[in-house]
């Protein structure tokens, strides 16, 4: 996946501080999903598990359909609660 320079920097910073439980904050449309997909890919290359929590079904679909294909070890789970 081809990342923009600021996205590559975000990946590097997240990986450097992973033990500190970093929080990724980026503007709408800046490419958070590709950044997280790359972090997941790199973690899986090292045999590590990942968990990505999102608050909307559309974000699960976006990650599954467009950005995180090709890794057979991944799985997606979604819950929709109606109040």
KAWO-V94576 format. One record per run of one state. SS is the DSSP state (H for helix, E for strand, L for the rest). FROM is the first residue (numbers start at 0). LEN is the number of residues. If there is no record, write none. Layout:
BEGIN
SS;FROM;LEN
SS;FROM;LEN
END
This chain:
BEGIN
L;0;4
H;4;12
L;16;1
H;17;3
L;20;11
H;31;14
L;45;11
H;56;11
L;67;16
END
